[in-house]
Amino acid sequence: MSTGFRYFEEQEGGKRVRNLAVTHFSSQSLAADKKQRGC
């Protein structure tokens, strides 16, 4: 996924909120995480 932006769903104060995060700083971390999970 190289969308440039990614939505993260987090629970805050009992409600679900979507946080937009730029993937360019976490794309490598996500890729490594996917490799470890085998997804």
PQR file of N, CA, C, O and H, with PARSE charges and radii, in Angstrom:
ATOM      1  N   MET A   1       0.836  -1.197   0.000 -0.4000 1.5000
ATOM      2  CA  MET A   1       0.000   0.000   0.000 -0.0000 2.0000
ATOM      3  C   MET A   1       0.874   1.251   0.000  0.5500 1.7000
ATOM      4  O   MET A   1       1.516   1.552   1.006 -0.5500 1.4000
ATOM      5  N   SER A   2       0.907   1.959  -1.077 -0.4000 1.5000
ATOM      6  CA  SER A   2       1.659   3.220  -1.113 -0.0000 2.0000
ATOM      7  C   SER A   2       0.680   4.339  -1.417  0.5500 1.7000
ATOM      8  O   SER A   2       0.738   4.970  -2.472 -0.5500 1.4000
ATOM      9  H   SER A   2       0.386   1.715  -1.894  0.4000 1.0000
ATOM     10  N   THR A   3      -0.216   4.570  -0.477 -0.4000 1.5000
ATOM     11  CA  THR A   3      -1.268   5.556  -0.689 -0.0000 2.0000
ATOM     12  C   THR A   3      -0.795   6.954  -0.320  0.5500 1.7000
ATOM     13  O   THR A   3      -1.356   7.943  -0.793 -0.5500 1.4000
ATOM     14  H   THR A   3      -0.263   4.057   0.380  0.4000 1.0000
ATOM     15  N   GLY A   4       0.230   7.048   0.519 -0.4000 1.5000
ATOM     16  CA  GLY A   4       0.686   8.356   0.964 -0.0000 2.0000
ATOM     17  C   GLY A   4      -0.010   8.766   2.250  0.5500 1.7000
ATOM     18  O   GLY A   4       0.564   9.479   3.074 -0.5500 1.4000
ATOM     19  H   GLY A   4       0.686   6.245   0.903  0.4000 1.0000
ATOM     20  N   PHE A   5      -1.238   8.319   2.421 -0.4000 1.5000
ATOM     21  CA  PHE A   5      -1.950   8.596   3.662 -0.0000 2.0000
ATOM     22  C   PHE A   5      -2.615   7.310   4.132  0.5500 1.7000
ATOM     23  O   PHE A   5      -3.038   6.488   3.319 -0.5500 1.4000
ATOM     24  H   PHE A   5      -1.704   7.740   1.753  0.4000 1.0000
ATOM     25  N   ARG A   6      -2.704   7.142   5.417 -0.4000 1.5000
ATOM     26  CA  ARG A   6      -3.329   5.944   5.953 -0.0000 2.0000
ATOM     27  C   ARG A   6      -4.181   6.317   7.168  0.5500 1.7000
ATOM     28  O   ARG A   6      -3.813   7.175   7.971 -0.5500 1.4000
ATOM     29  H   ARG A   6      -2.360   7.810   6.078  0.4000 1.0000
ATOM     30  N   TYR A   7      -5.319   5.654   7.275 -0.4000 1.5000
ATOM     31  CA  TYR A   7      -6.205   5.930   8.410 -0.0000 2.0000
ATOM     32  C   TYR A   7      -5.937   4.944   9.540  0.5500 1.7000
ATOM     33  O   TYR A   7      -5.853   3.735   9.325 -0.5500 1.4000
ATOM     34  H   TYR A   7      -5.618   4.957   6.622  0.4000 1.0000
ATOM     35  N   PHE A   8      -5.806   5.478  10.729 -0.4000 1.5000
ATOM     36  CA  PHE A   8      -5.641   4.631  11.904 -0.0000 2.0000
ATOM     37  C   PHE A   8      -6.856   4.796  12.799  0.5500 1.7000
ATOM     38  O   PHE A   8      -7.242   5.915  13.137 -0.5500 1.4000
ATOM     39  H   PHE A   8      -5.874   6.460  10.903  0.4000 1.0000
ATOM     40  N   GLU A   9      -7.451   3.688  13.177 -0.4000 1.5000
ATOM     41  CA  GLU A   9      -8.605   3.760  14.076 -0.0000 2.0000
ATOM     42  C   GLU A   9      -8.127   3.577  15.505  0.5500 1.7000
ATOM     43  O   GLU A   9      -7.506   2.569  15.844 -0.5500 1.4000
ATOM     44  H   GLU A   9      -7.138   2.779  12.902  0.4000 1.0000
ATOM     45  N   GLU A  10      -8.419   4.546  16.320 -0.4000 1.5000
ATOM     46  CA  GLU A  10      -8.015   4.458  17.714 -0.0000 2.0000
ATOM     47  C   GLU A  10      -9.209   4.739  18.608  0.5500 1.7000
ATOM     48  O   GLU A  10     -10.154   5.422  18.213 -0.5500 1.4000
ATOM     49  H   GLU A  10      -8.923   5.365  16.045  0.4000 1.0000
ATOM     50  N   GLN A  11      -9.153   4.203  19.812 -0.4000 1.5000
ATOM     51  CA  GLN A  11     -10.217   4.477  20.770 -0.0000 2.0000
ATOM     52  C   GLN A  11      -9.758   5.589  21.698  0.5500 1.7000
ATOM     53  O   GLN A  11      -8.725   5.485  22.360 -0.5500 1.4000
ATOM     54  H   GLN A  11      -8.386   3.648  20.133  0.4000 1.0000
ATOM     55  N   GLU A  12     -10.541   6.645  21.730 -0.4000 1.5000
ATOM     56  CA  GLU A  12     -10.170   7.788  22.567 -0.0000 2.0000
ATOM     57  C   GLU A  12     -11.394   8.267  23.331  0.5500 1.7000
ATOM     58  O   GLU A  12     -12.388   8.691  22.743 -0.5500 1.4000
ATOM     59  H   GLU A  12     -11.379   6.729  21.192  0.4000 1.0000
ATOM     60  N   GLY A  13     -11.302   8.191  24.638 -0.4000 1.5000
ATOM     61  CA  GLY A  13     -12.417   8.648  25.462 -0.0000 2.0000
ATOM     62  C   GLY A  13     -13.677   7.826  25.242  0.5500 1.7000
ATOM     63  O   GLY A  13     -14.787   8.327  25.419 -0.5500 1.4000
ATOM     64  H   GLY A  13     -10.494   7.846  25.116  0.4000 1.0000
ATOM     65  N   GLY A  14     -13.508   6.556  24.854 -0.4000 1.5000
ATOM     66  CA  GLY A  14     -14.657   5.686  24.662 -0.0000 2.0000
ATOM     67  C   GLY A  14     -15.261   5.806  23.274  0.5500 1.7000
ATOM     68  O   GLY A  14     -16.230   5.112  22.965 -0.5500 1.4000
ATOM     69  H   GLY A  14     -12.606   6.149  24.710  0.4000 1.0000
ATOM     70  N   LYS A  15     -14.711   6.672  22.429 -0.4000 1.5000
ATOM     71  CA  LYS A  15     -15.239   6.802  21.080 -0.0000 2.0000
ATOM     72  C   LYS A  15     -14.144   6.472  20.082  0.5500 1.7000
ATOM     73  O   LYS A  15     -12.958   6.647  20.364 -0.5500 1.4000
ATOM     74  H   LYS A  15     -13.924   7.235  22.679  0.4000 1.0000
ATOM     75  N   ARG A  16     -14.551   5.992  18.908 -0.4000 1.5000
ATOM     76  CA  ARG A  16     -13.563   5.630  17.902 -0.0000 2.0000
ATOM     77  C   ARG A  16     -13.270   6.828  17.011  0.5500 1.7000
ATOM     78  O   ARG A  16     -14.178   7.480  16.495 -0.5500 1.4000
ATOM     79  H   ARG A  16     -15.514   5.851  18.678  0.4000 1.0000
ATOM     80  N   VAL A  17     -11.997   7.099  16.846 -0.4000 1.5000
ATOM     81  CA  VAL A  17     -11.602   8.226  15.998 -0.0000 2.0000
ATOM     82  C   VAL A  17     -10.602   7.739  14.972  0.5500 1.7000
ATOM     83  O   VAL A  17      -9.804   6.839  15.237 -0.5500 1.4000
ATOM     84  H   VAL A  17     -11.259   6.569  17.266  0.4000 1.0000
ATOM     85  N   ARG A  18     -10.655   8.340  13.805 -0.4000 1.5000
ATOM     86  CA  ARG A  18      -9.703   7.979  12.757 -0.0000 2.0000
ATOM     87  C   ARG A  18      -8.636   9.054  12.646  0.5500 1.7000
ATOM     88  O   ARG A  18      -8.933  10.232  12.446 -0.5500 1.4000
ATOM     89  H   ARG A  18     -11.303   9.070  13.589  0.4000 1.0000
ATOM     90  N   ASN A  19      -7.414   8.635  12.776 -0.4000 1.5000
ATOM     91  CA  ASN A  19      -6.313   9.590  12.684 -0.0000 2.0000
ATOM     92  C   ASN A  19      -5.602   9.404  11.360  0.5500 1.7000
ATOM     93  O   ASN A  19      -5.185   8.300  11.009 -0.5500 1.4000
ATOM     94  H   ASN A  19      -7.173   7.678  12.938  0.4000 1.0000
ATOM     95  N   LEU A  20      -5.470  10.493  10.636 -0.4000 1.5000
ATOM     96  CA  LEU A  20      -4.770  10.434   9.362 -0.0000 2.0000
ATOM     97  C   LEU A  20      -3.281  10.581   9.622  0.5500 1.7000
ATOM     98  O   LEU A  20      -2.832  11.556  10.225 -0.5500 1.4000
ATOM     99  H   LEU A  20      -5.809  11.390  10.921  0.4000 1.0000
ATOM    100  N   ALA A  21      -2.537   9.614   9.166 -0.4000 1.5000
ATOM    101  CA  ALA A  21      -1.091   9.676   9.365 -0.0000 2.0000
ATOM    102  C   ALA A  21      -0.387   9.539   8.034  0.5500 1.7000
ATOM    103  O   ALA A  21      -0.808   8.772   7.169 -0.5500 1.4000
ATOM    104  H   ALA A  21      -2.902   8.822   8.676  0.4000 1.0000
ATOM    105  N   VAL A  22       0.667  10.275   7.881 -0.4000 1.5000
ATOM    106  CA  VAL A  22       1.440  10.182   6.647 -0.0000 2.0000
ATOM    107  C   VAL A  22       2.275   8.909   6.707  0.5500 1.7000
ATOM    108  O   VAL A  22       2.977   8.657   7.687 -0.5500 1.4000
ATOM    109  H   VAL A  22       1.009  10.899   8.584  0.4000 1.0000
ATOM    110  N   THR A  23       2.189   8.110   5.645 -0.4000 1.5000
ATOM    111  CA  THR A  23       2.832   6.810   5.685 -0.0000 2.0000
ATOM    112  C   THR A  23       4.318   6.888   5.388  0.5500 1.7000
ATOM    113  O   THR A  23       5.051   5.933   5.646 -0.5500 1.4000
ATOM    114  H   THR A  23       1.619   8.315   4.849  0.4000 1.0000
ATOM    115  N   HIS A  24       4.771   8.004   4.854 -0.4000 1.5000
ATOM    116  CA  HIS A  24       6.176   8.053   4.427 -0.0000 2.0000
ATOM    117  C   HIS A  24       7.121   7.877   5.618  0.5500 1.7000
ATOM    118  O   HIS A  24       8.259   7.439   5.448 -0.5500 1.4000
ATOM    119  H   HIS A  24       4.175   8.779   4.644  0.4000 1.0000
ATOM    120  N   PHE A  25       6.647   8.219   6.833 -0.4000 1.5000
ATOM    121  CA  PHE A  25       7.516   8.077   7.997 -0.0000 2.0000
ATOM    122  C   PHE A  25       7.337   6.710   8.642  0.5500 1.7000
ATOM    123  O   PHE A  25       8.218   6.246   9.365 -0.5500 1.4000
ATOM    124  H   PHE A  25       5.723   8.574   6.971  0.4000 1.0000
ATOM    125  N   SER A  26       6.204   6.061   8.388 -0.4000 1.5000
ATOM    126  CA  SER A  26       5.946   4.782   9.048 -0.0000 2.0000
ATOM    127  C   SER A  26       5.793   3.649   8.042  0.5500 1.7000
ATOM    128  O   SER A  26       5.510   2.514   8.425 -0.5500 1.4000
ATOM    129  H   SER A  26       5.488   6.438   7.800  0.4000 1.0000
ATOM    130  N   SER A  27       5.975   3.946   6.760 -0.4000 1.5000
ATOM    131  CA  SER A  27       5.787   2.914   5.741 -0.0000 2.0000
ATOM    132  C   SER A  27       6.776   1.784   5.944  0.5500 1.7000
ATOM    133  O   SER A  27       6.419   0.617   5.780 -0.5500 1.4000
ATOM    134  H   SER A  27       6.205   4.869   6.449  0.4000 1.0000
ATOM    135  N   GLN A  28       8.004   2.105   6.294 -0.4000 1.5000
ATOM    136  CA  GLN A  28       9.003   1.057   6.488 -0.0000 2.0000
ATOM    137  C   GLN A  28       8.647   0.229   7.708  0.5500 1.7000
ATOM    138  O   GLN A  28       8.794  -0.993   7.694 -0.5500 1.4000
ATOM    139  H   GLN A  28       8.293   3.053   6.427  0.4000 1.0000
ATOM    140  N   SER A  29       8.185   0.876   8.755 -0.4000 1.5000
ATOM    141  CA  SER A  29       7.792   0.148   9.957 -0.0000 2.0000
ATOM    142  C   SER A  29       6.617  -0.769   9.650  0.5500 1.7000
ATOM    143  O   SER A  29       6.584  -1.913  10.103 -0.5500 1.4000
ATOM    144  H   SER A  29       8.065   1.868   8.766  0.4000 1.0000
ATOM    145  N   LEU A  30       5.648  -0.267   8.876 -0.4000 1.5000
ATOM    146  CA  LEU A  30       4.493  -1.079   8.531 -0.0000 2.0000
ATOM    147  C   LEU A  30       4.921  -2.268   7.677  0.5500 1.7000
ATOM    148  O   LEU A  30       4.438  -3.384   7.872 -0.5500 1.4000
ATOM    149  H   LEU A  30       5.675   0.663   8.508  0.4000 1.0000
ATOM    150  N   ALA A  31       5.828  -2.029   6.731 -0.4000 1.5000
ATOM    151  CA  ALA A  31       6.292  -3.108   5.865 -0.0000 2.0000
ATOM    152  C   ALA A  31       6.990  -4.179   6.696  0.5500 1.7000
ATOM    153  O   ALA A  31       6.769  -5.372   6.487 -0.5500 1.4000
ATOM    154  H   ALA A  31       6.220  -1.123   6.572  0.4000 1.0000
ATOM    155  N   ALA A  32       7.829  -3.758   7.633 -0.4000 1.5000
ATOM    156  CA  ALA A  32       8.533  -4.710   8.478 -0.0000 2.0000
ATOM    157  C   ALA A  32       7.529  -5.477   9.337  0.5500 1.7000
ATOM    158  O   ALA A  32       7.672  -6.681   9.547 -0.5500 1.4000
ATOM    159  H   ALA A  32       8.008  -2.789   7.802  0.4000 1.0000
ATOM    160  N   ASP A  33       6.523  -4.775   9.827 -0.4000 1.5000
ATOM    161  CA  ASP A  33       5.508  -5.410  10.655 -0.0000 2.0000
ATOM    162  C   ASP A  33       4.750  -6.452   9.841  0.5500 1.7000
ATOM    163  O   ASP A  33       4.472  -7.546  10.332 -0.5500 1.4000
ATOM    164  H   ASP A  33       6.407  -3.797   9.656  0.4000 1.0000
ATOM    165  N   LYS A  34       4.417  -6.114   8.600 -0.4000 1.5000
ATOM    166  CA  LYS A  34       3.695  -7.054   7.747 -0.0000 2.0000
ATOM    167  C   LYS A  34       4.545  -8.279   7.451  0.5500 1.7000
ATOM    168  O   LYS A  34       4.043  -9.402   7.407 -0.5500 1.4000
ATOM    169  H   LYS A  34       4.643  -5.225   8.201  0.4000 1.0000
ATOM    170  N   LYS A  35       5.835  -8.052   7.251 -0.4000 1.5000
ATOM    171  CA  LYS A  35       6.717  -9.193   6.976 -0.0000 2.0000
ATOM    172  C   LYS A  35       6.763 -10.118   8.181  0.5500 1.7000
ATOM    173  O   LYS A  35       6.732 -11.340   8.031 -0.5500 1.4000
ATOM    174  H   LYS A  35       6.243  -7.139   7.287  0.4000 1.0000
ATOM    175  N   GLN A  36       6.837  -9.544   9.368 -0.4000 1.5000
ATOM    176  CA  GLN A  36       6.897 -10.355  10.577 -0.0000 2.0000
ATOM    177  C   GLN A  36       5.591 -11.107  10.780  0.5500 1.7000
ATOM    178  O   GLN A  36       5.593 -12.258  11.216 -0.5500 1.4000
ATOM    179  H   GLN A  36       6.862  -8.552   9.489  0.4000 1.0000
ATOM    180  N   ARG A  37       4.490 -10.465  10.469 -0.4000 1.5000
ATOM    181  CA  ARG A  37       3.189 -11.111  10.649 -0.0000 2.0000
ATOM    182  C   ARG A  37       2.879 -12.071   9.517  0.5500 1.7000
ATOM    183  O   ARG A  37       2.038 -12.959   9.658 -0.5500 1.4000
ATOM    184  H   ARG A  37       4.488  -9.530  10.115  0.4000 1.0000
ATOM    185  N   GLY A  38       3.557 -11.893   8.396 -0.4000 1.5000
ATOM    186  CA  GLY A  38       3.314 -12.768   7.260 -0.0000 2.0000
ATOM    187  C   GLY A  38       2.059 -12.393   6.509  0.5500 1.7000
ATOM    188  O   GLY A  38       1.477 -13.215   5.800 -0.5500 1.4000
ATOM    189  H   GLY A  38       4.241 -11.172   8.281  0.4000 1.0000
ATOM    190  N   CYS A  39       1.641 -11.145   6.666 -0.4000 1.5000
ATOM    191  CA  CYS A  39       0.451 -10.682   5.959 -0.0000 2.0000
ATOM    192  C   CYS A  39       0.844 -10.197   4.596  0.5500 1.7000
ATOM    193  O   CYS A  39      -0.010  -9.760   3.825 -0.5500 1.4000
ATOM    194  H   CYS A  39       2.114 -10.477   7.242  0.4000 1.0000
TER
END
